[in-house]
């Protein structure tokens, strides 16, 4: 989690204190709300989910790469809700 936050903040402009505070906020979020991150749904699982969703009548004409792109930024909680639908 720390490595991910540092990697995301590496290209940002700003002082080191703000970057470290961002890491602390991410760690607090992970502790208090673990479903607000994505740990349970791997990329492989998402690919399987995309194939399944594309079989649904509402998504038959969808572009697979766009569905993947939309789902790849979703959090575990959002993906879980999508699965229940």
PDB file of N, CA, C and O in Angstrom:
ATOM      1  N   UNK A   1       0.826  -1.184   0.000  1.00  0.00           N
ATOM      2  CA  UNK A   1       0.000   0.000   0.000  1.00  0.00           C
ATOM      3  C   UNK A   1       0.875   1.254   0.000  1.00  0.00           C
ATOM      4  O   UNK A   1       0.613   2.207  -0.734  1.00  0.00           O
ATOM      5  N   UNK A   2       1.906   1.240   0.826  1.00  0.00           N
ATOM      6  CA  UNK A   2       2.814   2.390   0.890  1.00  0.00           C
ATOM      7  C   UNK A   2       3.541   2.562  -0.443  1.00  0.00           C
ATOM      8  O   UNK A   2       3.661   3.677  -0.951  1.00  0.00           O
ATOM      9  N   UNK A   3       4.020   1.461  -1.000  1.00  0.00           N
ATOM     10  CA  UNK A   3       4.728   1.535  -2.284  1.00  0.00           C
ATOM     11  C   UNK A   3       3.821   2.083  -3.377  1.00  0.00           C
ATOM     12  O   UNK A   3       4.248   2.900  -4.192  1.00  0.00           O
ATOM     13  N   UNK A   4       2.569   1.633  -3.394  1.00  0.00           N
ATOM     14  CA  UNK A   4       1.615   2.120  -4.392  1.00  0.00           C
ATOM     15  C   UNK A   4       1.383   3.614  -4.240  1.00  0.00           C
ATOM     16  O   UNK A   4       1.387   4.343  -5.232  1.00  0.00           O
ATOM     17  N   UNK A   5       1.182   4.076  -3.028  1.00  0.00           N
ATOM     18  CA  UNK A   5       0.933   5.500  -2.791  1.00  0.00           C
ATOM     19  C   UNK A   5       2.147   6.338  -3.173  1.00  0.00           C
ATOM     20  O   UNK A   5       2.013   7.402  -3.778  1.00  0.00           O
ATOM     21  N   UNK A   6       3.315   5.857  -2.821  1.00  0.00           N
ATOM     22  CA  UNK A   6       4.534   6.598  -3.172  1.00  0.00           C
ATOM     23  C   UNK A   6       4.729   6.646  -4.681  1.00  0.00           C
ATOM     24  O   UNK A   6       5.166   7.660  -5.224  1.00  0.00           O
ATOM     25  N   UNK A   7       4.406   5.548  -5.357  1.00  0.00           N
ATOM     26  CA  UNK A   7       4.540   5.499  -6.806  1.00  0.00           C
ATOM     27  C   UNK A   7       3.564   6.474  -7.472  1.00  0.00           C
ATOM     28  O   UNK A   7       3.928   7.157  -8.429  1.00  0.00           O
ATOM     29  N   UNK A   8       2.336   6.540  -6.974  1.00  0.00           N
ATOM     30  CA  UNK A   8       1.331   7.450  -7.524  1.00  0.00           C
ATOM     31  C   UNK A   8       1.743   8.895  -7.296  1.00  0.00           C
ATOM     32  O   UNK A   8       1.576   9.736  -8.179  1.00  0.00           O
ATOM     33  N   UNK A   9       2.274   9.187  -6.132  1.00  0.00           N
ATOM     34  CA  UNK A   9       2.652  10.558  -5.782  1.00  0.00           C
ATOM     35  C   UNK A   9       3.992  10.978  -6.351  1.00  0.00           C
ATOM     36  O   UNK A   9       4.334  12.159  -6.287  1.00  0.00           O
ATOM     37  N   UNK A  10       4.751  10.065  -6.899  1.00  0.00           N
ATOM     38  CA  UNK A  10       6.099  10.373  -7.365  1.00  0.00           C
ATOM     39  C   UNK A  10       6.101  11.456  -8.440  1.00  0.00           C
ATOM     40  O   UNK A  10       6.947  12.350  -8.400  1.00  0.00           O
ATOM     41  N   UNK A  11       5.190  11.400  -9.386  1.00  0.00           N
ATOM     42  CA  UNK A  11       5.176  12.371 -10.468  1.00  0.00           C
ATOM     43  C   UNK A  11       4.504  13.682 -10.110  1.00  0.00           C
ATOM     44  O   UNK A  11       4.577  14.646 -10.871  1.00  0.00           O
ATOM     45  N   UNK A  12       3.851  13.727  -8.963  1.00  0.00           N
ATOM     46  CA  UNK A  12       3.130  14.945  -8.570  1.00  0.00           C
ATOM     47  C   UNK A  12       4.086  16.008  -8.070  1.00  0.00           C
ATOM     48  O   UNK A  12       5.134  15.716  -7.495  1.00  0.00           O
ATOM     49  N   UNK A  13       3.696  17.242  -8.305  1.00  0.00           N
ATOM     50  CA  UNK A  13       4.462  18.355  -7.770  1.00  0.00           C
ATOM     51  C   UNK A  13       3.941  18.661  -6.376  1.00  0.00           C
ATOM     52  O   UNK A  13       2.748  18.514  -6.113  1.00  0.00           O
ATOM     53  N   UNK A  14       4.795  19.071  -5.512  1.00  0.00           N
ATOM     54  CA  UNK A  14       4.395  19.400  -4.150  1.00  0.00           C
ATOM     55  C   UNK A  14       5.487  19.005  -3.182  1.00  0.00           C
ATOM     56  O   UNK A  14       6.453  18.331  -3.539  1.00  0.00           O
ATOM     57  N   UNK A  15       5.313  19.432  -1.976  1.00  0.00           N
ATOM     58  CA  UNK A  15       6.354  19.139  -0.998  1.00  0.00           C
ATOM     59  C   UNK A  15       6.212  17.721  -0.453  1.00  0.00           C
ATOM     60  O   UNK A  15       5.158  17.097  -0.576  1.00  0.00           O
ATOM     61  N   UNK A  16       7.268  17.235   0.139  1.00  0.00           N
ATOM     62  CA  UNK A  16       7.319  15.871   0.652  1.00  0.00           C
ATOM     63  C   UNK A  16       6.305  15.632   1.773  1.00  0.00           C
ATOM     64  O   UNK A  16       5.776  14.529   1.906  1.00  0.00           O
ATOM     65  N   UNK A  17       6.035  16.655   2.574  1.00  0.00           N
ATOM     66  CA  UNK A  17       5.082  16.496   3.670  1.00  0.00           C
ATOM     67  C   UNK A  17       3.694  16.145   3.128  1.00  0.00           C
ATOM     68  O   UNK A  17       3.029  15.260   3.665  1.00  0.00           O
ATOM     69  N   UNK A  18       3.258  16.824   2.080  1.00  0.00           N
ATOM     70  CA  UNK A  18       1.952  16.526   1.485  1.00  0.00           C
ATOM     71  C   UNK A  18       1.915  15.121   0.901  1.00  0.00           C
ATOM     72  O   UNK A  18       0.913  14.419   1.033  1.00  0.00           O
ATOM     73  N   UNK A  19       2.989  14.713   0.263  1.00  0.00           N
ATOM     74  CA  UNK A  19       3.044  13.372  -0.308  1.00  0.00           C
ATOM     75  C   UNK A  19       2.961  12.320   0.789  1.00  0.00           C
ATOM     76  O   UNK A  19       2.278  11.309   0.630  1.00  0.00           O
ATOM     77  N   UNK A  20       3.651  12.554   1.900  1.00  0.00           N
ATOM     78  CA  UNK A  20       3.614  11.600   3.010  1.00  0.00           C
ATOM     79  C   UNK A  20       2.240  11.592   3.676  1.00  0.00           C
ATOM     80  O   UNK A  20       1.779  10.547   4.135  1.00  0.00           O
ATOM     81  N   UNK A  21       1.600  12.730   3.729  1.00  0.00           N
ATOM     82  CA  UNK A  21       0.252  12.786   4.298  1.00  0.00           C
ATOM     83  C   UNK A  21      -0.726  12.009   3.412  1.00  0.00           C
ATOM     84  O   UNK A  21      -1.641  11.357   3.914  1.00  0.00           O
ATOM     85  N   UNK A  22      -0.528  12.083   2.095  1.00  0.00           N
ATOM     86  CA  UNK A  22      -1.369  11.299   1.187  1.00  0.00           C
ATOM     87  C   UNK A  22      -1.212   9.808   1.473  1.00  0.00           C
ATOM     88  O   UNK A  22      -2.193   9.065   1.446  1.00  0.00           O
ATOM     89  N   UNK A  23      -0.006   9.375   1.742  1.00  0.00           N
ATOM     90  CA  UNK A  23       0.238   7.974   2.080  1.00  0.00           C
ATOM     91  C   UNK A  23      -0.500   7.617   3.366  1.00  0.00           C
ATOM     92  O   UNK A  23      -1.120   6.557   3.451  1.00  0.00           O
ATOM     93  N   UNK A  24      -0.439   8.481   4.352  1.00  0.00           N
ATOM     94  CA  UNK A  24      -1.122   8.223   5.617  1.00  0.00           C
ATOM     95  C   UNK A  24      -2.638   8.156   5.425  1.00  0.00           C
ATOM     96  O   UNK A  24      -3.302   7.316   6.033  1.00  0.00           O
ATOM     97  N   UNK A  25      -3.181   9.023   4.595  1.00  0.00           N
ATOM     98  CA  UNK A  25      -4.620   8.997   4.314  1.00  0.00           C
ATOM     99  C   UNK A  25      -4.990   7.683   3.631  1.00  0.00           C
ATOM    100  O   UNK A  25      -6.010   7.080   3.966  1.00  0.00           O
ATOM    101  N   UNK A  26      -4.175   7.235   2.679  1.00  0.00           N
ATOM    102  CA  UNK A  26      -4.438   5.961   2.011  1.00  0.00           C
ATOM    103  C   UNK A  26      -4.391   4.798   3.003  1.00  0.00           C
ATOM    104  O   UNK A  26      -5.220   3.891   2.935  1.00  0.00           O
ATOM    105  N   UNK A  27      -3.432   4.824   3.915  1.00  0.00           N
ATOM    106  CA  UNK A  27      -3.342   3.758   4.915  1.00  0.00           C
ATOM    107  C   UNK A  27      -4.543   3.775   5.855  1.00  0.00           C
ATOM    108  O   UNK A  27      -5.063   2.723   6.225  1.00  0.00           O
ATOM    109  N   UNK A  28      -4.975   4.955   6.236  1.00  0.00           N
ATOM    110  CA  UNK A  28      -6.151   5.056   7.110  1.00  0.00           C
ATOM    111  C   UNK A  28      -7.390   4.550   6.381  1.00  0.00           C
ATOM    112  O   UNK A  28      -8.220   3.855   6.966  1.00  0.00           O
ATOM    113  N   UNK A  29      -7.511   4.901   5.103  1.00  0.00           N
ATOM    114  CA  UNK A  29      -8.646   4.441   4.312  1.00  0.00           C
ATOM    115  C   UNK A  29      -8.633   2.913   4.204  1.00  0.00           C
ATOM    116  O   UNK A  29      -9.679   2.272   4.305  1.00  0.00           O
ATOM    117  N   UNK A  30      -7.458   2.340   4.000  1.00  0.00           N
ATOM    118  CA  UNK A  30      -7.339   0.885   3.888  1.00  0.00           C
ATOM    119  C   UNK A  30      -7.730   0.195   5.190  1.00  0.00           C
ATOM    120  O   UNK A  30      -8.310  -0.890   5.172  1.00  0.00           O
ATOM    121  N   UNK A  31      -7.415   0.819   6.307  1.00  0.00           N
ATOM    122  CA  UNK A  31      -7.738   0.239   7.603  1.00  0.00           C
ATOM    123  C   UNK A  31      -9.221   0.354   7.917  1.00  0.00           C
ATOM    124  O   UNK A  31      -9.840  -0.616   8.356  1.00  0.00           O
ATOM    125  N   UNK A  32      -9.789   1.519   7.699  1.00  0.00           N
ATOM    126  CA  UNK A  32     -11.178   1.761   8.070  1.00  0.00           C
ATOM    127  C   UNK A  32     -12.180   1.250   7.048  1.00  0.00           C
ATOM    128  O   UNK A  32     -13.281   0.839   7.416  1.00  0.00           O
ATOM    129  N   UNK A  33     -11.821   1.270   5.781  1.00  0.00           N
ATOM    130  CA  UNK A  33     -12.749   0.898   4.720  1.00  0.00           C
ATOM    131  C   UNK A  33     -12.026   0.043   3.673  1.00  0.00           C
ATOM    132  O   UNK A  33     -11.743   0.532   2.579  1.00  0.00           O
ATOM    133  N   UNK A  34     -11.727  -1.204   3.980  1.00  0.00           N
ATOM    134  CA  UNK A  34     -10.940  -2.024   3.054  1.00  0.00           C
ATOM    135  C   UNK A  34     -11.611  -2.259   1.707  1.00  0.00           C
ATOM    136  O   UNK A  34     -10.924  -2.523   0.720  1.00  0.00           O
ATOM    137  N   UNK A  35     -12.944  -2.168   1.645  1.00  0.00           N
ATOM    138  CA  UNK A  35     -13.610  -2.370   0.361  1.00  0.00           C
ATOM    139  C   UNK A  35     -13.523  -1.154  -0.538  1.00  0.00           C
ATOM    140  O   UNK A  35     -13.985  -1.194  -1.678  1.00  0.00           O
ATOM    141  N   UNK A  36     -12.930  -0.056  -0.037  1.00  0.00           N
ATOM    142  CA  UNK A  36     -12.720   1.110  -0.877  1.00  0.00           C
ATOM    143  C   UNK A  36     -11.423   1.001  -1.674  1.00  0.00           C
ATOM    144  O   UNK A  36     -11.008   1.952  -2.336  1.00  0.00           O
ATOM    145  N   UNK A  37     -10.798  -0.148  -1.603  1.00  0.00           N
ATOM    146  CA  UNK A  37      -9.601  -0.429  -2.389  1.00  0.00           C
ATOM    147  C   UNK A  37      -9.910  -1.630  -3.271  1.00  0.00           C
ATOM    148  O   UNK A  37     -11.004  -2.190  -3.189  1.00  0.00           O
ATOM    149  N   UNK A  38      -8.980  -2.027  -4.100  1.00  0.00           N
ATOM    150  CA  UNK A  38      -9.207  -3.214  -4.909  1.00  0.00           C
ATOM    151  C   UNK A  38      -8.146  -4.254  -4.600  1.00  0.00           C
ATOM    152  O   UNK A  38      -7.005  -4.163  -5.054  1.00  0.00           O
ATOM    153  N   UNK A  39      -8.554  -5.252  -3.810  1.00  0.00           N
ATOM    154  CA  UNK A  39      -7.657  -6.352  -3.464  1.00  0.00           C
ATOM    155  C   UNK A  39      -8.269  -7.699  -3.833  1.00  0.00           C
ATOM    156  O   UNK A  39      -7.548  -8.625  -4.203  1.00  0.00           O
ATOM    157  N   UNK A  40      -9.580  -7.815  -3.736  1.00  0.00           N
ATOM    158  CA  UNK A  40     -10.246  -9.098  -3.937  1.00  0.00           C
ATOM    159  C   UNK A  40     -10.436  -9.442  -5.408  1.00  0.00           C
ATOM    160  O   UNK A  40     -10.428 -10.617  -5.774  1.00  0.00           O
ATOM    161  N   UNK A  41     -10.603  -8.455  -6.236  1.00  0.00           N
ATOM    162  CA  UNK A  41     -10.855  -8.681  -7.654  1.00  0.00           C
ATOM    163  C   UNK A  41      -9.564  -8.443  -8.433  1.00  0.00           C
ATOM    164  O   UNK A  41      -9.120  -7.307  -8.594  1.00  0.00           O
ATOM    165  N   UNK A  42      -8.979  -9.526  -8.909  1.00  0.00           N
ATOM    166  CA  UNK A  42      -7.729  -9.430  -9.674  1.00  0.00           C
ATOM    167  C   UNK A  42      -8.037  -9.076 -11.125  1.00  0.00           C
ATOM    168  O   UNK A  42      -9.196  -9.075 -11.540  1.00  0.00           O
ATOM    169  N   UNK A  43      -7.002  -8.780 -11.884  1.00  0.00           N
ATOM    170  CA  UNK A  43      -7.184  -8.480 -13.304  1.00  0.00           C
ATOM    171  C   UNK A  43      -7.767  -9.687 -14.038  1.00  0.00           C
ATOM    172  O   UNK A  43      -8.599  -9.532 -14.933  1.00  0.00           O
ATOM    173  N   UNK A  44      -7.334 -10.878 -13.662  1.00  0.00           N
ATOM    174  CA  UNK A  44      -7.867 -12.096 -14.283  1.00  0.00           C
ATOM    175  C   UNK A  44      -9.372 -12.217 -14.020  1.00  0.00           C
ATOM    176  O   UNK A  44     -10.143 -12.542 -14.923  1.00  0.00           O
ATOM    177  N   UNK A  45      -9.778 -11.953 -12.785  1.00  0.00           N
ATOM    178  CA  UNK A  45     -11.196 -11.999 -12.428  1.00  0.00           C
ATOM    179  C   UNK A  45     -11.978 -10.962 -13.225  1.00  0.00           C
ATOM    180  O   UNK A  45     -13.083 -11.234 -13.695  1.00  0.00           O
ATOM    181  N   UNK A  46     -11.403  -9.778 -13.375  1.00  0.00           N
ATOM    182  CA  UNK A  46     -12.082  -8.733 -14.146  1.00  0.00           C
ATOM    183  C   UNK A  46     -12.257  -9.140 -15.605  1.00  0.00           C
ATOM    184  O   UNK A  46     -13.298  -8.863 -16.201  1.00  0.00           O
ATOM    185  N   UNK A  47     -11.260  -9.789 -16.186  1.00  0.00           N
ATOM    186  CA  UNK A  47     -11.393 -10.249 -17.571  1.00  0.00           C
ATOM    187  C   UNK A  47     -12.541 -11.253 -17.692  1.00  0.00           C
ATOM    188  O   UNK A  47     -13.311 -11.210 -18.651  1.00  0.00           O
ATOM    189  N   UNK A  48     -12.651 -12.149 -16.723  1.00  0.00           N
ATOM    190  CA  UNK A  48     -13.764 -13.110 -16.721  1.00  0.00           C
ATOM    191  C   UNK A  48     -15.100 -12.392 -16.572  1.00  0.00           C
ATOM    192  O   UNK A  48     -16.079 -12.747 -17.229  1.00  0.00           O
ATOM    193  N   UNK A  49     -15.135 -11.397 -15.721  1.00  0.00           N
ATOM    194  CA  UNK A  49     -16.365 -10.635 -15.513  1.00  0.00           C
ATOM    195  C   UNK A  49     -16.758  -9.884 -16.783  1.00  0.00           C
ATOM    196  O   UNK A  49     -17.940  -9.813 -17.120  1.00  0.00           O
ATOM    197  N   UNK A  50     -15.782  -9.327 -17.485  1.00  0.00           N
ATOM    198  CA  UNK A  50     -16.059  -8.600 -18.727  1.00  0.00           C
ATOM    199  C   UNK A  50     -16.673  -9.547 -19.756  1.00  0.00           C
ATOM    200  O   UNK A  50     -17.652  -9.200 -20.418  1.00  0.00           O
ATOM    201  N   UNK A  51     -16.100 -10.738 -19.888  1.00  0.00           N
ATOM    202  CA  UNK A  51     -16.651 -11.710 -20.840  1.00  0.00           C
ATOM    203  C   UNK A  51     -18.089 -12.069 -20.486  1.00  0.00           C
ATOM    204  O   UNK A  51     -18.929 -12.228 -21.372  1.00  0.00           O
ATOM    205  N   UNK A  52     -18.370 -12.194 -19.204  1.00  0.00           N
ATOM    206  CA  UNK A  52     -19.730 -12.526 -18.761  1.00  0.00           C
ATOM    207  C   UNK A  52     -20.684 -11.372 -19.015  1.00  0.00           C
ATOM    208  O   UNK A  52     -21.804 -11.578 -19.483  1.00  0.00           O
ATOM    209  N   UNK A  53     -20.249 -10.171 -18.710  1.00  0.00           N
ATOM    210  CA  UNK A  53     -21.105  -8.994 -18.905  1.00  0.00           C
ATOM    211  C   UNK A  53     -21.430  -8.792 -20.384  1.00  0.00           C
ATOM    212  O   UNK A  53     -22.540  -8.380 -20.724  1.00  0.00           O
ATOM    213  N   UNK A  54     -20.474  -9.077 -21.259  1.00  0.00           N
ATOM    214  CA  UNK A  54     -20.709  -8.892 -22.688  1.00  0.00           C
ATOM    215  C   UNK A  54     -21.752  -9.859 -23.246  1.00  0.00           C
ATOM    216  O   UNK A  54     -22.266  -9.647 -24.344  1.00  0.00           O
ATOM    217  N   UNK A  55     -22.067 -10.915 -22.499  1.00  0.00           N
ATOM    218  CA  UNK A  55     -23.108 -11.857 -22.913  1.00  0.00           C
ATOM    219  C   UNK A  55     -24.508 -11.355 -22.558  1.00  0.00           C
ATOM    220  O   UNK A  55     -25.504 -11.846 -23.089  1.00  0.00           O
ATOM    221  N   UNK A  56     -24.575 -10.378 -21.659  1.00  0.00           N
ATOM    222  CA  UNK A  56     -25.867  -9.823 -21.256  1.00  0.00           C
ATOM    223  C   UNK A  56     -26.469  -8.999 -22.393  1.00  0.00           C
ATOM    224  O   UNK A  56     -25.743  -8.322 -23.121  1.00  0.00           O
ATOM    225  N   UNK A  57     -27.800  -9.053 -22.548  1.00  0.00           N
ATOM    226  CA  UNK A  57     -28.445  -8.285 -23.632  1.00  0.00           C
ATOM    227  C   UNK A  57     -28.149  -6.790 -23.573  1.00  0.00           C
ATOM    228  O   UNK A  57     -28.064  -6.130 -24.609  1.00  0.00           O
ATOM    229  N   UNK A  58     -27.995  -6.262 -22.379  1.00  0.00           N
ATOM    230  CA  UNK A  58     -27.765  -4.819 -22.247  1.00  0.00           C
ATOM    231  C   UNK A  58     -26.355  -4.400 -22.675  1.00  0.00           C
ATOM    232  O   UNK A  58     -26.111  -3.215 -22.906  1.00  0.00           O
ATOM    233  N   UNK A  59     -25.431  -5.349 -22.783  1.00  0.00           N
ATOM    234  CA  UNK A  59     -24.046  -5.006 -23.102  1.00  0.00           C
ATOM    235  C   UNK A  59     -23.501  -5.742 -24.332  1.00  0.00           C
ATOM    236  O   UNK A  59     -22.293  -5.732 -24.570  1.00  0.00           O
ATOM    237  N   UNK A  60     -24.367  -6.369 -25.102  1.00  0.00           N
ATOM    238  CA  UNK A  60     -23.890  -7.152 -26.257  1.00  0.00           C
ATOM    239  C   UNK A  60     -23.154  -6.302 -27.281  1.00  0.00           C
ATOM    240  O   UNK A  60     -22.223  -6.784 -27.926  1.00  0.00           O
ATOM    241  N   UNK A  61     -23.551  -5.061 -27.437  1.00  0.00           N
ATOM    242  CA  UNK A  61     -22.916  -4.188 -28.435  1.00  0.00           C
ATOM    243  C   UNK A  61     -21.777  -3.364 -27.851  1.00  0.00           C
ATOM    244  O   UNK A  61     -21.212  -2.516 -28.541  1.00  0.00           O
ATOM    245  N   UNK A  62     -21.439  -3.599 -26.608  1.00  0.00           N
ATOM    246  CA  UNK A  62     -20.387  -2.810 -25.952  1.00  0.00           C
ATOM    247  C   UNK A  62     -19.011  -3.218 -26.468  1.00  0.00           C
ATOM    248  O   UNK A  62     -18.807  -4.343 -26.924  1.00  0.00           O
ATOM    249  N   UNK A  63     -18.091  -2.292 -26.387  1.00  0.00           N
ATOM    250  CA  UNK A  63     -16.703  -2.542 -26.784  1.00  0.00           C
ATOM    251  C   UNK A  63     -15.969  -3.140 -25.581  1.00  0.00           C
ATOM    252  O   UNK A  63     -15.892  -2.505 -24.529  1.00  0.00           O
ATOM    253  N   UNK A  64     -15.430  -4.355 -25.727  1.00  0.00           N
ATOM    254  CA  UNK A  64     -14.798  -5.028 -24.579  1.00  0.00           C
ATOM    255  C   UNK A  64     -13.726  -4.196 -23.885  1.00  0.00           C
ATOM    256  O   UNK A  64     -13.650  -4.190 -22.656  1.00  0.00           O
ATOM    257  N   UNK A  65     -12.899  -3.497 -24.653  1.00  0.00           N
ATOM    258  CA  UNK A  65     -11.832  -2.702 -24.034  1.00  0.00           C
ATOM    259  C   UNK A  65     -12.392  -1.572 -23.185  1.00  0.00           C
ATOM    260  O   UNK A  65     -11.817  -1.232 -22.151  1.00  0.00           O
ATOM    261  N   UNK A  66     -13.499  -0.989 -23.606  1.00  0.00           N
ATOM    262  CA  UNK A  66     -14.104   0.097 -22.830  1.00  0.00           C
ATOM    263  C   UNK A  66     -14.748  -0.432 -21.555  1.00  0.00           C
ATOM    264  O   UNK A  66     -14.694   0.216 -20.510  1.00  0.00           O
ATOM    265  N   UNK A  67     -15.355  -1.606 -21.642  1.00  0.00           N
ATOM    266  CA  UNK A  67     -15.931  -2.218 -20.436  1.00  0.00           C
ATOM    267  C   UNK A  67     -14.815  -2.533 -19.450  1.00  0.00           C
ATOM    268  O   UNK A  67     -14.943  -2.272 -18.254  1.00  0.00           O
ATOM    269  N   UNK A  68     -13.719  -3.097 -19.954  1.00  0.00           N
ATOM    270  CA  UNK A  68     -12.561  -3.400 -19.102  1.00  0.00           C
ATOM    271  C   UNK A  68     -12.018  -2.124 -18.450  1.00  0.00           C
ATOM    272  O   UNK A  68     -11.717  -2.102 -17.256  1.00  0.00           O
ATOM    273  N   UNK A  69     -11.900  -1.073 -19.246  1.00  0.00           N
ATOM    274  CA  UNK A  69     -11.370   0.187 -18.729  1.00  0.00           C
ATOM    275  C   UNK A  69     -12.262   0.740 -17.615  1.00  0.00           C
ATOM    276  O   UNK A  69     -11.765   1.203 -16.588  1.00  0.00           O
ATOM    277  N   UNK A  70     -13.566   0.691 -17.820  1.00  0.00           N
ATOM    278  CA  UNK A  70     -14.493   1.163 -16.784  1.00  0.00           C
ATOM    279  C   UNK A  70     -14.378   0.336 -15.507  1.00  0.00           C
ATOM    280  O   UNK A  70     -14.378   0.880 -14.403  1.00  0.00           O
ATOM    281  N   UNK A  71     -14.282  -0.968 -15.667  1.00  0.00           N
ATOM    282  CA  UNK A  71     -14.236  -1.841 -14.492  1.00  0.00           C
ATOM    283  C   UNK A  71     -12.886  -1.798 -13.786  1.00  0.00           C
ATOM    284  O   UNK A  71     -12.816  -2.029 -12.579  1.00  0.00           O
ATOM    285  N   UNK A  72     -11.832  -1.511 -14.509  1.00  0.00           N
ATOM    286  CA  UNK A  72     -10.491  -1.540 -13.903  1.00  0.00           C
ATOM    287  C   UNK A  72     -10.285  -0.426 -12.879  1.00  0.00           C
ATOM    288  O   UNK A  72      -9.398  -0.524 -12.032  1.00  0.00           O
ATOM    289  N   UNK A  73     -11.090   0.624 -12.949  1.00  0.00           N
ATOM    290  CA  UNK A  73     -10.952   1.699 -11.969  1.00  0.00           C
ATOM    291  C   UNK A  73     -11.953   1.572 -10.825  1.00  0.00           C
ATOM    292  O   UNK A  73     -11.963   2.390  -9.905  1.00  0.00           O
ATOM    293  N   UNK A  74     -12.795   0.539 -10.889  1.00  0.00           N
ATOM    294  CA  UNK A  74     -13.776   0.334  -9.823  1.00  0.00           C
ATOM    295  C   UNK A  74     -13.120  -0.268  -8.590  1.00  0.00           C
ATOM    296  O   UNK A  74     -12.121  -0.982  -8.683  1.00  0.00           O
ATOM    297  N   UNK A  75     -13.691   0.030  -7.451  1.00  0.00           N
ATOM    298  CA  UNK A  75     -13.228  -0.496  -6.176  1.00  0.00           C
ATOM    299  C   UNK A  75     -13.899  -1.835  -5.905  1.00  0.00           C
ATOM    300  O   UNK A  75     -14.866  -2.195  -6.575  1.00  0.00           O
ATOM    301  N   UNK A  76     -13.385  -2.578  -4.917  1.00  0.00           N
ATOM    302  CA  UNK A  76     -13.979  -3.870  -4.574  1.00  0.00           C
ATOM    303  C   UNK A  76     -15.470  -3.752  -4.291  1.00  0.00           C
ATOM    304  O   UNK A  76     -16.254  -4.593  -4.731  1.00  0.00           O
ATOM    305  N   UNK A  77     -15.859  -2.734  -3.572  1.00  0.00           N
ATOM    306  CA  UNK A  77     -17.270  -2.559  -3.220  1.00  0.00           C
ATOM    307  C   UNK A  77     -18.121  -2.354  -4.474  1.00  0.00           C
ATOM    308  O   UNK A  77     -19.198  -2.937  -4.600  1.00  0.00           O
ATOM    309  N   UNK A  78     -17.638  -1.531  -5.393  1.00  0.00           N
ATOM    310  CA  UNK A  78     -18.377  -1.281  -6.627  1.00  0.00           C
ATOM    311  C   UNK A  78     -18.462  -2.543  -7.489  1.00  0.00           C
ATOM    312  O   UNK A  78     -19.502  -2.825  -8.084  1.00  0.00           O
ATOM    313  N   UNK A  79     -17.379  -3.286  -7.553  1.00  0.00           N
ATOM    314  CA  UNK A  79     -17.387  -4.519  -8.327  1.00  0.00           C
ATOM    315  C   UNK A  79     -18.316  -5.556  -7.701  1.00  0.00           C
ATOM    316  O   UNK A  79     -19.003  -6.290  -8.411  1.00  0.00           O
ATOM    317  N   UNK A  80     -18.333  -5.612  -6.394  1.00  0.00           N
ATOM    318  CA  UNK A  80     -19.245  -6.524  -5.709  1.00  0.00           C
ATOM    319  C   UNK A  80     -20.699  -6.171  -6.031  1.00  0.00           C
ATOM    320  O   UNK A  80     -21.507  -7.053  -6.323  1.00  0.00           O
ATOM    321  N   UNK A  81     -21.022  -4.889  -5.976  1.00  0.00           N
ATOM    322  CA  UNK A  81     -22.383  -4.451  -6.317  1.00  0.00           C
ATOM    323  C   UNK A  81     -22.715  -4.798  -7.763  1.00  0.00           C
ATOM    324  O   UNK A  81     -23.841  -5.195  -8.064  1.00  0.00           O
ATOM    325  N   UNK A  82     -21.752  -4.652  -8.650  1.00  0.00           N
ATOM    326  CA  UNK A  82     -21.965  -5.004 -10.047  1.00  0.00           C
ATOM    327  C   UNK A  82     -22.242  -6.504 -10.181  1.00  0.00           C
ATOM    328  O   UNK A  82     -23.096  -6.908 -10.970  1.00  0.00           O
ATOM    329  N   UNK A  83     -21.543  -7.304  -9.435  1.00  0.00           N
ATOM    330  CA  UNK A  83     -21.748  -8.750  -9.474  1.00  0.00           C
ATOM    331  C   UNK A  83     -23.143  -9.138  -8.991  1.00  0.00           C
ATOM    332  O   UNK A  83     -23.747 -10.075  -9.515  1.00  0.00           O
ATOM    333  N   UNK A  84     -23.647  -8.428  -8.006  1.00  0.00           N
ATOM    334  CA  UNK A  84     -24.980  -8.771  -7.490  1.00  0.00           C
ATOM    335  C   UNK A  84     -26.070  -8.434  -8.490  1.00  0.00           C
ATOM    336  O   UNK A  84     -27.153  -9.018  -8.452  1.00  0.00           O
ATOM    337  N   UNK A  85     -25.789  -7.486  -9.392  1.00  0.00           N
ATOM    338  CA  UNK A  85     -26.772  -7.165 -10.428  1.00  0.00           C
ATOM    339  C   UNK A  85     -26.841  -8.285 -11.438  1.00  0.00           C
ATOM    340  O   UNK A  85     -27.612  -8.207 -12.394  1.00  0.00           O
TER     341      UNK A  85
END
